[in-house]
Amino acid sequence: MNTNFHVLSRRRFLVAAAGVAVSTSMRPAWATGIDEHRIKVAPGHALLKSGDGPQTAVWTYDGTIPGPTLRLRQGDPARIIVENGLDEETTVHWHGIRLPNAMDGVPGLTQPPIKPGENFVYEFTPPDAGTFWYHPHADSLVQLGRGLAGALIVEETEPVAVDRDLMWLLQDWRLAADGKIAAGFGSAMDAAMSGRVGNVVTLNGSTPADVSVKAGERIRLRLANASLARMMALRFEGHRPVVVAIDGQPCDPHEPEGGRLVLAPAMRIDVVLDMQGDPGSRHAVTDDFYDGLAYTLTTLAYDNAPPLRTHPLDAPVGLPRNPLPEPDLVRAERQELVLQGGMMGGGKLAGVGGMMGMATPGMNGTAAWAIDGMSMTGDGHAGMAPQFTLKRGATCHLTMRNETAWWHPMHVHGFSMLVLSRNGSPVLHRQWQDTVLLAPKDTIECAFVADNPGDWMLHCHVADHQMAGLMTVFRVN
């Protein structure tokens, strides 16, 4: 591992350890005004293939795939008690939530891992309404790949004018012929190329069936890609989805370019769909991200009832903005991260020493990727030296340059970033994102205010890429 490894300071460890508590020492939720939830992580089974196929041994939150959808309230304190029923350590990362560093769920860096049979108490007050999700940040490749993921919705303080609010959490599985999860997590080919793309996609834990809709209704559809590596590009036949939020943050309402909703691992997109199809009609929702491998994800099936209304709902589709601090681009501190590595053809590992002698990149936990020439492998640990340090309250103008031949959804912990430009062209619609997708050779510019102190991870959310070196840490103090 090409990074310094030293002992976590006692002060920082005690701050993280403050999240650990015994449930008997806590006052009841009704006495504190805290929204309390309990989740147990444990092995389970799920029917992931359609028909009468065998059930698959999976890992679950509260016995379900995906885990329960947690609904919190914007500005209200929450307490989530996580019990580890696995035979290995775990944590939970509340993806996209701007929360205290000690609650971020990175083992060693922000908290001690949750040992088998033990609990950890996460407490935070979500400042932003929107669509988020939760997942482990320990043994990420295996734990995510065995099913550990769940949706987290933070409700707006005022209801949004829609007829229905739907959540689609999408997962991708690599299954063997007998229905078991295929072996081979962390293979060198996956690590140095596109990651562990599977052969079965589930919607809310099941092989997608028809989604029943009514003519004339307005739906808020929350989409989240909880896959290890699969990129998605969704098309809604006969419909015109309007994007109203990306990664939980409201944006200027707009129709997606080319009608495709591109959803990389860890990304979320909220759309408004006015259901203008005819009663009894059927409309495919397809994923055509990979050339020649398009498939039907699900079908919007209209019932035969008369339309709820003859014209779309007369209410604005825009969502109320969250209290994000505005970057000061004039006085911003500039940082640049260069993404390197991966197989480039001819067996070369770009940017990190060719073939590294005779070793295959990504084999047995070795590095296949680097950021600015440095590879951090694994999930996070004590003593990860920061790539850069920001003064609290400063604006960071961050440039990420992808010198590789592969796609990388880069996720920043603890912040949302205003995306400014892609390859020199301005990004429209005031898009704030915590997971920014870089296509091969892309250069992205974004900015955020460093108002949240701590050591924060920034990594590719293709799990194989993160585990094989495409990860770094920055510090705000």
VOPAGU-2260 file (C-alpha; in pm, 1 decimal, decimal comma):
REM VOPAGU-2260
SITE   aa  ch    i         X         Y         Z
SITE  MET   A    0       0,0       0,0       0,0
SITE  ASN   A    1     157,8     325,5    -109,7
SITE  THR   A    2      60,8     546,9     185,4
SITE  ASN   A    3     180,0     616,5     536,7
SITE  PHE   A    4      23,0     404,9     807,9
SITE  HIS   A    5      37,2     539,8    1160,8
SITE  VAL   A    6    -169,5     511,7    1471,4
SITE  LEU   A    7    -496,9     705,6    1482,7
SITE  SER   A    8    -463,6     982,2    1740,2
SITE  ARG   A    9    -632,9     913,5    2072,2
SITE  ARG   A   10    -847,1    1226,8    2046,9
SITE  ARG   A   11    -982,6    1144,0    1700,6
SITE  PHE   A   12   -1046,1     782,3    1796,1
SITE  LEU   A   13   -1239,9     884,7    2107,0
SITE  VAL   A   14   -1454,5    1120,9    1900,6
SITE  ALA   A   15   -1540,4     833,5    1668,0
SITE  ALA   A   16   -1588,5     587,4    1952,3
SITE  ALA   A   17   -1845,0     821,5    2107,9
SITE  GLY   A   18   -2088,5     675,4    1854,7
SITE  VAL   A   19   -2072,5     339,3    2034,7
SITE  ALA   A   20   -2333,8     300,8    2306,7
SITE  VAL   A   21   -2534,5      38,2    2487,5
SITE  SER   A   22   -2902,6      68,7    2409,9
SITE  THR   A   23   -3000,4      46,6    2777,5
SITE  SER   A   24   -2816,9     372,7    2846,5
SITE  MET   A   25   -3029,7     573,6    2603,0
SITE  ARG   A   26   -3346,1     757,0    2688,8
SITE  PRO   A   27   -3647,9     647,6    2483,7
SITE  ALA   A   28   -3690,5     826,1    2151,3
SITE  TRP   A   29   -4019,8     986,8    2255,8
SITE  ALA   A   30   -3843,8    1155,3    2548,0
SITE  THR   A   31   -3573,5    1314,1    2331,7
SITE  GLY   A   32   -3758,9    1405,9    2012,7
SITE  ILE   A   33   -3515,1    1189,5    1815,0
SITE  ASP   A   34   -3628,0     979,5    1519,0
SITE  GLU   A   35   -3490,0     637,6    1615,1
SITE  HIS   A   36   -3438,5     331,6    1394,6
SITE  ARG   A   37   -3274,9      -6,7    1453,0
SITE  ILE   A   38   -3111,9    -217,7    1182,2
SITE  LYS   A   39   -2955,1    -561,6    1209,3
SITE  VAL   A   40   -2697,2    -676,2     956,9
SITE  ALA   A   41   -2720,5   -1052,8     908,0
SITE  PRO   A   42   -2713,0   -1335,2     651,4
SITE  GLY   A   43   -3039,4   -1417,8     474,3
SITE  HIS   A   44   -3189,4   -1548,9     151,9
SITE  ALA   A   45   -3357,1   -1383,7    -145,8
SITE  LEU   A   46   -3520,9   -1493,2    -470,9
SITE  LEU   A   47   -3317,9   -1295,2    -723,6
SITE  LYS   A   48   -3416,8   -1481,5   -1040,1
SITE  SER   A   49   -3768,3   -1488,0   -1181,2
SITE  GLY   A   50   -3974,3   -1804,1   -1173,1
SITE  ASP   A   51   -3918,1   -2094,1    -936,4
SITE  GLY   A   52   -3540,7   -2071,5    -926,5
SITE  PRO   A   53   -3337,5   -2137,4    -612,5
SITE  GLN   A   54   -3303,7   -1874,1    -345,7
SITE  THR   A   55   -2967,0   -1702,4    -310,6
SITE  ALA   A   56   -2772,1   -1671,7      13,3
SITE  VAL   A   57   -2725,0   -1298,3      67,4
SITE  TRP   A   58   -2638,7   -1050,6     340,8
SITE  THR   A   59   -2922,8    -825,8     452,6
SITE  TYR   A   60   -3032,0    -529,7     656,0
SITE  ASP   A   61   -3326,1    -644,8     870,2
SITE  GLY   A   62   -3364,2    -962,1     664,3
SITE  THR   A   63   -3458,8    -792,5     334,7
SITE  ILE   A   64   -3297,7    -712,3      -1,2
SITE  PRO   A   65   -3263,0    -418,9     -20,2
SITE  GLY   A   66   -3274,3    -309,5     342,4
SITE  PRO   A   67   -3569,6    -111,1     477,5
SITE  THR   A   68   -3625,1     232,6     327,5
SITE  LEU   A   69   -3545,8     474,7     608,1
SITE  ARG   A   70   -3749,3     794,5     603,9
SITE  LEU   A   71   -3608,8    1082,4     805,0
SITE  ARG   A   72   -3722,5    1442,8     833,2
SITE  GLN   A   73   -3513,3    1736,6     718,1
SITE  GLY   A   74   -3373,1    1920,4    1019,7
SITE  ASP   A   75   -3486,1    1659,9    1274,4
SITE  PRO   A   76   -3226,1    1461,1    1471,2
SITE  ALA   A   77   -3202,9    1090,7    1393,8
SITE  ARG   A   78   -3052,7     796,8    1578,2
SITE  ILE   A   79   -2986,7     470,7    1393,2
SITE  ILE   A   80   -2865,3     173,8    1596,0
SITE  VAL   A   81   -2683,1     -82,1    1380,6
SITE  GLU   A   82   -2629,0    -434,0    1515,3
SITE  ASN   A   83   -2373,5    -654,3    1342,5
SITE  GLY   A   84   -2492,8   -1013,8    1302,4
SITE  LEU   A   85   -2222,8   -1104,6    1050,4
SITE  ASP   A   86   -1909,1   -1302,4    1124,2
SITE  GLU   A   87   -1694,0   -1010,7    1009,0
SITE  GLU   A   88   -1664,0    -641,9    1088,6
SITE  THR   A   89   -1884,8    -387,5     915,9
SITE  THR   A   90   -1984,2     -20,2     920,7
SITE  VAL   A   91   -2261,7     185,1     761,6
SITE  HIS   A   92   -2194,0     487,2     540,9
SITE  TRP   A   93   -2491,0     726,2     498,2
SITE  HIS   A   94   -2416,1     808,2     139,1
SITE  GLY   A   95   -2467,8    1172,9      44,2
SITE  ILE   A   96   -2572,1    1297,8     388,7
SITE  ARG   A   97   -2375,4    1599,5     511,3
SITE  LEU   A   98   -2315,1    1476,1     864,3
SITE  PRO   A   99   -2047,1    1492,1    1138,5
SITE  ASN   A  100   -1725,9    1314,7    1044,0
SITE  ALA   A  101   -1752,3    1067,0    1333,7
SITE  MET   A  102   -2080,5     938,6    1185,0
SITE  ASP   A  103   -1948,1     884,2     828,9
SITE  GLY   A  104   -1887,9     510,5     862,4
SITE  VAL   A  105   -1529,9     468,6     738,1
SITE  PRO   A  106   -1351,9     209,6     954,4
SITE  GLY   A  107   -1042,7     339,5    1129,0
SITE  LEU   A  108   -1064,2     681,0     965,3
SITE  THR   A  109   -1388,5     799,4    1130,7
SITE  GLN   A  110   -1498,1     516,6    1362,6
SITE  PRO   A  111   -1389,7     178,9    1494,4
SITE  PRO   A  112   -1548,0     -97,8    1286,6
SITE  ILE   A  113   -1853,1    -271,8    1431,9
SITE  LYS   A  114   -1732,2    -610,8    1549,6
SITE  PRO   A  115   -1951,3    -921,6    1520,6
SITE  GLY   A  116   -2221,7    -916,4    1785,5
SITE  GLU   A  117   -2170,7    -548,5    1867,2
SITE  ASN   A  118   -2368,9    -228,0    1800,9
SITE  PHE   A  119   -2284,4     119,8    1681,0
SITE  VAL   A  120   -2511,4     418,6    1729,5
SITE  TYR   A  121   -2517,9     672,9    1446,1
SITE  GLU   A  122   -2662,7    1012,4    1536,0
SITE  PHE   A  123   -2699,0    1304,0    1296,9
SITE  THR   A  124   -2944,2    1570,2    1183,9
SITE  PRO   A  125   -2990,8    1564,1     805,6
SITE  PRO   A  126   -2969,5    1921,9     674,6
SITE  ASP   A  127   -3087,2    1833,0     324,3
SITE  ALA   A  128   -3408,8    1680,4     195,1
SITE  GLY   A  129   -3367,0    1430,8     -85,9
SITE  THR   A  130   -3284,9    1078,1    -196,4
SITE  PHE   A  131   -2983,5     913,0     -33,5
SITE  TRP   A  132   -2881,9     556,2      50,3
SITE  TYR   A  133   -2681,6     353,3     298,4
SITE  HIS   A  134   -2427,0      76,3     257,6
SITE  PRO   A  135   -2119,8     -72,9     426,7
SITE  HIS   A  136   -1773,9      78,7     403,3
SITE  ALA   A  137   -1591,5    -230,0     534,2
SITE  ASP   A  138   -1503,1    -514,0     298,7
SITE  SER   A  139   -1704,4    -302,4      56,4
SITE  LEU   A  140   -1666,4    -515,7    -253,0
SITE  VAL   A  141   -1796,3    -831,2     -86,4
SITE  GLN   A  142   -2053,1    -676,8     146,8
SITE  LEU   A  143   -2211,5    -463,2    -125,5
SITE  GLY   A  144   -2187,0    -752,4    -369,4
SITE  ARG   A  145   -2374,9    -978,7    -127,3
SITE  GLY   A  146   -2661,7    -732,4    -103,3
SITE  LEU   A  147   -2602,7    -478,3     173,7
SITE  ALA   A  148   -2774,4    -160,6      55,5
SITE  GLY   A  149   -3084,5      38,4     143,3
SITE  ALA   A  150   -3257,6     362,7      50,8
SITE  LEU   A  151   -3263,6     663,5     280,2
SITE  ILE   A  152   -3518,6     935,1     205,5
SITE  VAL   A  153   -3514,6    1269,5     384,6
SITE  GLU   A  154   -3858,7    1425,8     356,9
SITE  GLU   A  155   -3906,1    1792,6     267,4
SITE  THR   A  156   -4056,6    2009,4     539,0
SITE  GLU   A  157   -4350,8    2078,8     304,7
SITE  PRO   A  158   -4506,3    1802,1      88,5
SITE  VAL   A  159   -4428,0    1797,8    -282,5
SITE  ALA   A  160   -4729,4    1811,7    -516,7
SITE  VAL   A  161   -4733,0    1462,0    -670,7
SITE  ASP   A  162   -4984,5    1179,0    -668,9
SITE  ARG   A  163   -4729,5     910,9    -579,5
SITE  ASP   A  164   -4370,4     894,3    -455,1
SITE  LEU   A  165   -4187,3     580,4    -576,0
SITE  MET   A  166   -3841,1     452,6    -485,2
SITE  TRP   A  167   -3650,5     225,2    -724,2
SITE  LEU   A  168   -3326,8      91,6    -575,1
SITE  LEU   A  169   -3140,6     -94,3    -849,6
SITE  GLN   A  170   -2884,3    -366,7    -778,8
SITE  ASP   A  171   -2668,3    -578,9   -1004,8
SITE  TRP   A  172   -2571,1    -935,2    -917,6
SITE  ARG   A  173   -2322,9   -1183,0   -1061,3
SITE  LEU   A  174   -2493,1   -1519,7   -1012,9
SITE  ALA   A  175   -2374,3   -1868,6   -1101,4
SITE  ALA   A  176   -2599,2   -2119,7   -1278,7
SITE  ASP   A  177   -2711,1   -2265,8    -946,5
SITE  GLY   A  178   -2836,4   -1927,8    -825,0
SITE  LYS   A  179   -2549,4   -1872,9    -583,5
SITE  ILE   A  180   -2347,2   -1553,4    -585,1
SITE  ALA   A  181   -2052,3   -1624,4    -811,5
SITE  ALA   A  182   -1707,0   -1653,7    -663,0
SITE  GLY   A  183   -1420,4   -1434,5    -775,0
SITE  PHE   A  184   -1465,1   -1110,1    -582,6
SITE  GLY   A  185   -1162,5    -891,7    -646,5
SITE  SER   A  186   -1038,6   -1065,6    -960,5
SITE  ALA   A  187    -752,0    -893,3   -1137,3
SITE  MET   A  188    -956,8    -847,6   -1454,8
SITE  ASP   A  189   -1243,4    -680,3   -1269,1
SITE  ALA   A  190   -1002,5    -469,0   -1065,4
SITE  ALA   A  191    -814,0    -328,1   -1365,6
SITE  MET   A  192   -1104,6    -296,8   -1608,8
SITE  SER   A  193   -1477,7    -223,6   -1571,9
SITE  GLY   A  194   -1532,8    -381,2   -1230,3
SITE  ARG   A  195   -1761,3    -667,6   -1127,9
SITE  VAL   A  196   -2056,5    -617,2   -1363,4
SITE  GLY   A  197   -2322,7    -880,8   -1298,4
SITE  ASN   A  198   -2573,9   -1077,6   -1502,9
SITE  VAL   A  199   -2895,6   -1010,6   -1306,6
SITE  VAL   A  200   -3048,4    -670,8   -1226,2
SITE  THR   A  201   -3308,3    -634,0    -951,7
SITE  LEU   A  202   -3547,5    -350,7    -878,1
SITE  ASN   A  203   -3619,0    -320,0    -505,1
SITE  GLY   A  204   -3476,8    -668,4    -457,2
SITE  SER   A  205   -3677,6    -854,9    -721,3
SITE  THR   A  206   -3646,8    -934,6   -1087,0
SITE  PRO   A  207   -3848,9    -644,4   -1226,0
SITE  ALA   A  208   -4216,0    -708,7   -1301,4
SITE  ASP   A  209   -4465,6    -458,9   -1441,1
SITE  VAL   A  210   -4506,2    -130,7   -1256,5
SITE  SER   A  211   -4875,2     -41,9   -1239,9
SITE  VAL   A  212   -4958,6     321,1   -1321,4
SITE  LYS   A  213   -5268,8     532,3   -1380,9
SITE  ALA   A  214   -5332,4     763,0   -1673,1
SITE  GLY   A  215   -5308,2    1126,5   -1571,8
SITE  GLU   A  216   -5119,7    1079,2   -1245,9
SITE  ARG   A  217   -4796,2    1256,3   -1157,5
SITE  ILE   A  218   -4522,7    1039,8   -1006,3
SITE  ARG   A  219   -4205,0    1140,5    -830,0
SITE  LEU   A  220   -3967,2     857,6    -912,7
SITE  ARG   A  221   -3651,5     826,5    -705,3
SITE  LEU   A  222   -3381,0     621,5    -878,9
SITE  ALA   A  223   -3070,9     489,3    -701,7
SITE  ASN   A  224   -2799,2     269,9    -850,6
SITE  ALA   A  225   -2662,1      46,0    -573,8
SITE  SER   A  226   -2457,4    -173,5    -809,2
SITE  LEU   A  227   -2091,9    -257,4    -760,1
SITE  ALA   A  228   -1995,6    -150,4   -1111,0
SITE  ARG   A  229   -2286,1    -150,9   -1359,3
SITE  MET   A  230   -2351,7     181,9   -1531,1
SITE  MET   A  231   -2711,2     238,8   -1640,9
SITE  ALA   A  232   -2880,8     460,1   -1897,9
SITE  LEU   A  233   -3258,2     444,1   -1863,9
SITE  ARG   A  234   -3510,3     534,0   -2133,5
SITE  PHE   A  235   -3883,4     565,4   -2063,4
SITE  GLU   A  236   -4067,4     470,0   -2380,6
SITE  GLY   A  237   -4342,9     719,2   -2464,6
SITE  HIS   A  238   -4268,2     941,4   -2164,8
SITE  ARG   A  239   -4066,5    1254,5   -2095,9
SITE  PRO   A  240   -3911,5    1237,6   -1749,5
SITE  VAL   A  241   -3812,8    1570,8   -1597,3
SITE  VAL   A  242   -3503,2    1563,6   -1376,6
SITE  VAL   A  243   -3569,7    1757,3   -1055,5
SITE  ALA   A  244   -3281,5    1638,9    -832,3
SITE  ILE   A  245   -2942,6    1469,7    -868,5
SITE  ASP   A  246   -2776,1    1293,1    -575,7
SITE  GLY   A  247   -3046,3    1425,3    -345,7
SITE  GLN   A  248   -2991,6    1790,5    -438,2
SITE  PRO   A  249   -3259,7    1981,3    -632,5
SITE  CYS   A  250   -3154,9    2119,2    -970,3
SITE  ASP   A  251   -3320,6    2331,8   -1236,5
SITE  PRO   A  252   -3591,8    2102,4   -1381,2
SITE  HIS   A  253   -3488,7    1972,3   -1722,1
SITE  GLU   A  254   -3532,1    1680,8   -1959,1
SITE  PRO   A  255   -3223,4    1458,6   -1979,8
SITE  GLU   A  256   -3000,4    1486,1   -2283,6
SITE  GLY   A  257   -3115,9    1243,1   -2549,5
SITE  GLY   A  258   -3390,9    1120,2   -2319,3
SITE  ARG   A  259   -3143,9     895,3   -2128,6
SITE  LEU   A  260   -3099,9     902,8   -1752,5
SITE  VAL   A  261   -2737,3     804,4   -1697,2
SITE  LEU   A  262   -2699,8     651,5   -1353,7
SITE  ALA   A  263   -2356,6     535,0   -1237,9
SITE  PRO   A  264   -2303,3     331,0    -922,0
SITE  ALA   A  265   -2398,4     534,2    -609,4
SITE  MET   A  266   -2577,9     804,8    -809,9
SITE  ARG   A  267   -2940,6     903,4    -752,5
SITE  ILE   A  268   -3175,4    1089,8    -982,5
SITE  ASP   A  269   -3525,1    1213,5    -895,6
SITE  VAL   A  270   -3759,6    1261,4   -1188,8
SITE  VAL   A  271   -4117,0    1377,9   -1228,5
SITE  LEU   A  272   -4324,7    1164,3   -1464,8
SITE  ASP   A  273   -4660,9    1284,7   -1590,5
SITE  MET   A  274   -4832,3     963,9   -1697,2
SITE  GLN   A  275   -4980,6    1060,4   -2032,5
SITE  GLY   A  276   -5015,9     713,0   -2181,6
SITE  ASP   A  277   -5352,5     566,0   -2274,6
SITE  PRO   A  278   -5541,4     344,3   -2028,1
SITE  GLY   A  279   -5438,1     -17,7   -2086,5
SITE  SER   A  280   -5115,7      72,4   -2269,6
SITE  ARG   A  281   -4769,3     -63,1   -2187,2
SITE  HIS   A  282   -4436,6     118,6   -2211,4
SITE  ALA   A  283   -4091,1     -33,3   -2167,3
SITE  VAL   A  284   -3822,2     114,0   -1944,8
SITE  THR   A  285   -3491,6       5,3   -2098,9
SITE  ASP   A  286   -3127,4      25,3   -1999,6
SITE  ASP   A  287   -2904,4      73,1   -2302,0
SITE  PHE   A  288   -2577,7     196,7   -2149,2
SITE  TYR   A  289   -2362,9     -84,0   -2292,5
SITE  ASP   A  290   -2355,9    -110,2   -2671,3
SITE  GLY   A  291   -2540,2    -417,3   -2793,6
SITE  LEU   A  292   -2652,6    -519,1   -2443,2
SITE  ALA   A  293   -2978,1    -326,9   -2401,5
SITE  TYR   A  294   -3249,1    -495,9   -2196,3
SITE  THR   A  295   -3593,0    -411,2   -2058,0
SITE  LEU   A  296   -3564,2    -318,0   -1693,1
SITE  THR   A  297   -3939,8    -303,4   -1634,3
SITE  THR   A  298   -4265,8    -201,7   -1803,6
SITE  LEU   A  299   -4502,5      80,3   -1711,1
SITE  ALA   A  300   -4842,1     -90,2   -1730,1
SITE  TYR   A  301   -5143,5     142,9   -1736,3
SITE  ASP   A  302   -5462,4      16,8   -1576,4
SITE  ASN   A  303   -5789,6      47,9   -1766,7
SITE  ALA   A  304   -5943,8     318,5   -1548,6
SITE  PRO   A  305   -6027,1     659,8   -1698,4
SITE  PRO   A  306   -5748,3     921,0   -1657,1
SITE  LEU   A  307   -5722,3    1094,8   -1321,0
SITE  ARG   A  308   -5702,0    1424,1   -1509,4
SITE  THR   A  309   -5702,4    1525,4   -1874,6
SITE  HIS   A  310   -5406,3    1763,0   -1844,3
SITE  PRO   A  311   -5086,8    1738,1   -1638,2
SITE  LEU   A  312   -5111,1    1852,6   -1279,3
SITE  ASP   A  313   -5103,3    2231,9   -1260,1
SITE  ALA   A  314   -4823,7    2262,2   -1006,2
SITE  PRO   A  315   -4454,3    2346,5   -1044,1
SITE  VAL   A  316   -4221,7    2047,2   -1061,9
SITE  GLY   A  317   -3920,9    2220,8    -903,5
SITE  LEU   A  318   -3815,3    2119,0    -552,8
SITE  PRO   A  319   -3719,9    2357,2    -271,0
SITE  ARG   A  320   -3344,7    2410,3    -254,5
SITE  ASN   A  321   -3137,7    2274,9      30,2
SITE  PRO   A  322   -2920,6    2502,5     249,6
SITE  LEU   A  323   -2592,9    2445,2      65,2
SITE  PRO   A  324   -2325,1    2713,3     111,2
SITE  GLU   A  325   -2244,4    2893,0    -213,8
SITE  PRO   A  326   -1882,4    2856,5    -331,1
SITE  ASP   A  327   -1676,0    3176,0    -361,9
SITE  LEU   A  328   -1507,9    3105,0    -694,0
SITE  VAL   A  329   -1306,5    3428,8    -689,1
SITE  ARG   A  330   -1115,7    3335,1    -373,5
SITE  ALA   A  331   -1126,0    2958,3    -418,0
SITE  GLU   A  332    -832,7    2732,7    -340,8
SITE  ARG   A  333    -756,5    2519,8    -643,9
SITE  GLN   A  334    -684,3    2149,2    -620,7
SITE  GLU   A  335    -644,0    1893,3    -897,5
SITE  LEU   A  336    -670,1    1515,0    -885,0
SITE  VAL   A  337    -546,3    1302,1   -1175,4
SITE  LEU   A  338    -696,2     953,2   -1210,1
SITE  GLN   A  339    -446,2     701,3   -1343,9
SITE  GLY   A  340    -416,3     329,3   -1409,1
SITE  GLY   A  341    -633,3      48,7   -1538,5
SITE  MET   A  342    -568,5    -170,4   -1839,3
SITE  MET   A  343    -512,3      44,6   -2145,3
SITE  GLY   A  344    -446,7    -223,9   -2404,9
SITE  GLY   A  345    -127,4    -417,7   -2455,9
SITE  GLY   A  346    -118,3    -514,6   -2088,9
SITE  LYS   A  347     -10,5    -171,0   -1974,6
SITE  LEU   A  348    -112,2     -11,1   -1647,3
SITE  ALA   A  349    -114,1     359,0   -1725,8
SITE  GLY   A  350      49,6     599,4   -1485,3
SITE  VAL   A  351     162,6     353,4   -1217,9
SITE  GLY   A  352     464,0     174,7   -1356,2
SITE  GLY   A  353     355,5     -32,3   -1655,0
SITE  MET   A  354     303,7    -394,8   -1553,0
SITE  MET   A  355     475,7    -343,7   -1212,4
SITE  GLY   A  356     733,5    -609,9   -1291,7
SITE  MET   A  357     573,1    -944,2   -1366,6
SITE  ALA   A  358     271,6    -893,7   -1137,7
SITE  THR   A  359     -75,2    -859,7   -1280,9
SITE  PRO   A  360    -229,2    -528,1   -1169,4
SITE  GLY   A  361    -509,3    -572,3    -920,2
SITE  MET   A  362    -413,1    -929,6    -831,4
SITE  ASN   A  363    -422,1   -1028,8    -463,8
SITE  GLY   A  364    -508,7    -678,9    -349,7
SITE  THR   A  365    -229,9    -501,4    -535,5
SITE  ALA   A  366    -287,3    -158,7    -682,4
SITE  ALA   A  367    -435,1    -118,7   -1030,8
SITE  TRP   A  368    -519,1     251,9   -1001,2
SITE  ALA   A  369    -372,2     568,7    -859,0
SITE  ILE   A  370    -464,4     928,3    -785,2
SITE  ASP   A  371    -174,2    1165,2    -850,7
SITE  GLY   A  372      59,2     867,1    -847,8
SITE  MET   A  373     -51,1     735,3    -507,2
SITE  SER   A  374    -261,8     422,0    -453,6
SITE  MET   A  375    -471,8     374,6    -140,7
SITE  THR   A  376    -621,7      26,7    -141,1
SITE  GLY   A  377    -901,6    -121,8      66,2
SITE  ASP   A  378   -1177,4      55,6     255,5
SITE  GLY   A  379   -1010,5     304,3     481,5
SITE  HIS   A  380    -792,2     271,3     787,2
SITE  ALA   A  381    -618,3     466,0    1058,7
SITE  GLY   A  382    -354,9     708,6     943,5
SITE  MET   A  383    -450,5     766,2     580,6
SITE  ALA   A  384    -243,1    1072,9     495,9
SITE  PRO   A  385    -454,0    1348,1     335,0
SITE  GLN   A  386    -392,2    1433,7     -28,6
SITE  PHE   A  387    -460,9    1797,2      51,4
SITE  THR   A  388    -581,4    2007,6     344,6
SITE  LEU   A  389    -841,8    2283,5     337,7
SITE  LYS   A  390    -904,1    2555,1     591,6
SITE  ARG   A  391   -1254,2    2536,2     733,7
SITE  GLY   A  392   -1485,7    2772,9     547,1
SITE  ALA   A  393   -1264,1    2798,2     238,8
SITE  THR   A  394   -1396,8    2729,6    -109,7
SITE  CYS   A  395   -1228,2    2443,2    -292,4
SITE  HIS   A  396   -1223,4    2454,6    -671,9
SITE  LEU   A  397   -1157,3    2089,3    -753,0
SITE  THR   A  398   -1051,6    1962,3   -1095,0
SITE  MET   A  399   -1063,8    1587,4   -1157,8
SITE  ARG   A  400    -884,9    1463,6   -1468,4
SITE  ASN   A  401    -947,9    1108,0   -1590,0
SITE  GLU   A  402    -641,8     984,5   -1778,1
SITE  THR   A  403    -774,6     627,3   -1791,2
SITE  ALA   A  404    -976,1     434,2   -2049,5
SITE  TRP   A  405   -1256,2     357,1   -1801,6
SITE  TRP   A  406   -1558,6     521,5   -1640,5
SITE  HIS   A  407   -1528,9     642,1   -1279,9
SITE  PRO   A  408   -1811,3     772,5   -1056,8
SITE  MET   A  409   -1608,7     976,9    -807,5
SITE  HIS   A  410   -1777,4    1011,6    -468,3
SITE  VAL   A  411   -1689,3    1276,5    -210,6
SITE  HIS   A  412   -1786,1    1210,8     150,9
SITE  GLY   A  413   -1936,0    1484,2     367,9
SITE  PHE   A  414   -2010,2    1738,6      94,7
SITE  SER   A  415   -2208,7    1812,0    -219,4
SITE  MET   A  416   -2017,7    1972,1    -504,1
SITE  LEU   A  417   -2147,7    2226,2    -754,5
SITE  VAL   A  418   -2045,7    2087,3   -1094,0
SITE  LEU   A  419   -1906,9    2375,3   -1297,5
SITE  SER   A  420   -1778,8    2232,3   -1624,9
SITE  ARG   A  421   -1711,9    1915,8   -1820,2
SITE  ASN   A  422   -1425,6    1922,0   -2071,9
SITE  GLY   A  423   -1432,8    2299,9   -2072,6
SITE  SER   A  424   -1806,7    2338,4   -2136,7
SITE  PRO   A  425   -2030,3    2478,0   -1860,5
SITE  VAL   A  426   -2259,8    2229,1   -1686,0
SITE  LEU   A  427   -2614,8    2361,7   -1687,6
SITE  HIS   A  428   -2908,0    2333,6   -1446,0
SITE  ARG   A  429   -2706,6    2408,7   -1125,5
SITE  GLN   A  430   -2626,8    2048,9   -1051,9
SITE  TRP   A  431   -2491,4    1965,6    -706,0
SITE  GLN   A  432   -2355,5    1613,2    -680,6
SITE  ASP   A  433   -2172,5    1392,5    -433,1
SITE  THR   A  434   -2094,7    1132,5    -703,9
SITE  VAL   A  435   -1965,7    1275,6   -1031,9
SITE  LEU   A  436   -1927,6    1042,6   -1330,5
SITE  LEU   A  437   -1613,4    1085,5   -1538,0
SITE  ALA   A  438   -1611,2     922,7   -1880,5
SITE  PRO   A  439   -1275,0     811,6   -2023,0
SITE  LYS   A  440   -1046,4    1115,9   -2068,7
SITE  ASP   A  441   -1301,2    1352,2   -1909,7
SITE  THR   A  442   -1202,0    1656,5   -1708,6
SITE  ILE   A  443   -1454,5    1783,0   -1453,9
SITE  GLU   A  444   -1441,7    2107,2   -1256,4
SITE  CYS   A  445   -1651,0    2147,0    -943,0
SITE  ALA   A  446   -1654,4    2350,5    -622,8
SITE  PHE   A  447   -1766,5    2323,2    -262,5
SITE  VAL   A  448   -1730,3    2508,8      65,6
SITE  ALA   A  449   -1516,6    2320,7     317,4
SITE  ASP   A  450   -1750,1    2383,6     610,7
SITE  ASN   A  451   -1743,6    2030,4     757,2
SITE  PRO   A  452   -1426,5    1948,8     955,7
SITE  GLY   A  453   -1259,1    1608,8     949,8
SITE  ASP   A  454   -1074,4    1364,5     728,3
SITE  TRP   A  455   -1297,5    1274,5     433,3
SITE  MET   A  456   -1271,2    1004,2     170,7
SITE  LEU   A  457   -1293,0    1071,1    -201,7
SITE  HIS   A  458   -1299,1     759,6    -417,7
SITE  CYS   A  459   -1434,4     583,9    -722,1
SITE  HIS   A  460   -1763,0     407,1    -644,4
SITE  VAL   A  461   -1689,7     119,3    -876,8
SITE  ALA   A  462   -1602,0     -96,7    -579,1
SITE  ASP   A  463   -1323,5    -288,7    -755,6
SITE  HIS   A  464   -1156,5      39,5    -851,8
SITE  GLN   A  465   -1174,2     178,6    -498,0
SITE  MET   A  466   -1034,3    -140,8    -345,0
SITE  ALA   A  467    -752,1    -146,0    -602,0
SITE  GLY   A  468    -624,3     204,9    -535,3
SITE  LEU   A  469    -863,8     468,3    -671,2
SITE  MET   A  470    -917,1     634,5    -336,5
SITE  THR   A  471    -779,8     930,5    -145,0
SITE  VAL   A  472    -844,6    1142,5     164,0
SITE  PHE   A  473    -858,7    1517,7     215,4
SITE  ARG   A  474    -867,1    1708,1     542,7
SITE  VAL   A  475   -1072,2    2007,1     656,4
SITE  ASN   A  476    -951,8    2175,4     974,1
